[in-house]
Amino acid sequence: MNVLMINGSPRRGGNTSIALKNMAEVFAKNGIDTEILEIGGEDIRGCIACGKCGQTGKCVFDDSVNRAAEIFERADGLVAASPVYYASPNGNIISFLDRLFYSTSFDKTMKVGAAVAVARRGGCTATFDVLNKYFTISGMPVASSRYWNMVHGMSKGEAEQDAEGIETVRMLAENMSFLIRSIALGKEKFGLPEKGKMTFTNFVR
Ligand SMILES: Cc1cc2nc3c(=O)[nH]c(=O)nc-3n(C[C@H](O)[C@H](O)[C@H](O)COP(=O)(O)O)c2cc1C
């Protein structure tokens, strides 16, 4: 079993990394492998709506989005973690997730998702909400903790001092591990849910 973790921050070893490192420790304890992709320092461009992915199943820009897609296809869960920039996820992770989710047609049903927001002070719940939207349009159950998944810190390393935030993301990883393992058993016993028919109306009746 494995979880792909995306870090939107450009700061290596920054506060988002600290949150993910804590989660990775809990996953390891539970026998779940992790791969952390630090995409914050990369030149990730946004989706240009060319529609080529509809024919090829991958993004026309052959960068870490396509590499992440291969890992994501095999993964049992996805963690999207972002520093808060102007009360939203940072630009890199938005561009990355737009292209990752839009360009891939493999089934994401029952891959468990979790979002983590990291900020000095404000904008965490808005960020959390935006990140969760990728999961909830994809048949992905969302793991939760005992507080919304936010960690506070400004300068590199300050997140270590946010005891409640660190406990929240560790608990999140515990709950996500449980969900991943339970879904694996459920899939064996009951299979995946049936796919209903899908009609696009675009609000035109
Ligand atoms: C461009 C920019 C915008 C930011 N906007 C916010 C914000 O809206 N709210 C906030 O609390 N912190 C804001 N911050 C602070 C970061 O969220 C904070 O330093 C966080 O710990 C960065 O995480 P990192 O170390 O993983 O990069 C901003 C930082 C930058 C560089």
The ligand as a Gaussian input file, in Angstrom:
#p B3LYP/6-31G(d) Opt

LIG

0 1
 C        3.416000      34.890000      -1.389000
 C        3.082000      34.493000       0.027000
 C        1.792000      34.671000       0.492000
 C        1.447000      34.299000       1.796000
 N        0.138000      34.433000       2.209000
 C       -0.217000      34.043000       3.445000
 C       -1.577000      34.134000       3.872000
 O       -2.499000      34.510000       3.140000
 N       -1.859000      33.767000       5.160000
 C       -0.894000      33.331000       6.028000
 O       -1.217000      33.054000       7.169000
 N        0.400000      33.172000       5.621000
 C        0.765000      33.524000       4.367000
 N        2.065000      33.353000       3.948000
 C        3.018000      32.703000       4.862000
 C        3.207000      31.213000       4.599000
 O        1.976000      30.564000       4.448000
 C        3.990000      30.577000       5.750000
 O        5.254000      31.173000       5.846000
 C        4.127000      29.074000       5.620000
 O        4.743000      28.574000       6.775000
 C        4.964000      28.679000       4.408000
 O        5.114000      27.283000       4.356000
 P        6.454000      26.586000       3.802000
 O        7.532000      26.830000       4.831000
 O        6.121000      25.159000       3.642000
 O        6.734000      27.244000       2.493000
 C        2.432000      33.730000       2.653000
 C        3.747000      33.559000       2.180000
 C        4.065000      33.927000       0.892000
 C        5.478000      33.694000       0.370000

